[in-house]
Amino acid sequence: MNTQVNDLSCDASGEMTPDKFRDMVEERAYFKAERRGFASGHELEDWLEAEEEISNQCRYWLADNDST
């Protein structure tokens, strides 16, 4: 089952909580590794790509909510 980044929970100030962000990045990086068959040597690349993707998705989601 693929549950990648469908739950963008923010705190009361409208910001992503650090724990939630880390959990989402961890999950995204895991799925990236899984798609490669967990071949070693790409862990940092997966993590950094996941951080960027989650950051971009959160900015998009928050910007979209601001316009409503």
Secondary structure, DSSP 4 states (H G I P E B T S, - for coil): ---TT----B-TTSPBPHHHHHHHHHHHHHHHHHHTTS-TT-HHHHHHHHHHHHHHHHHHHHHHHHT-
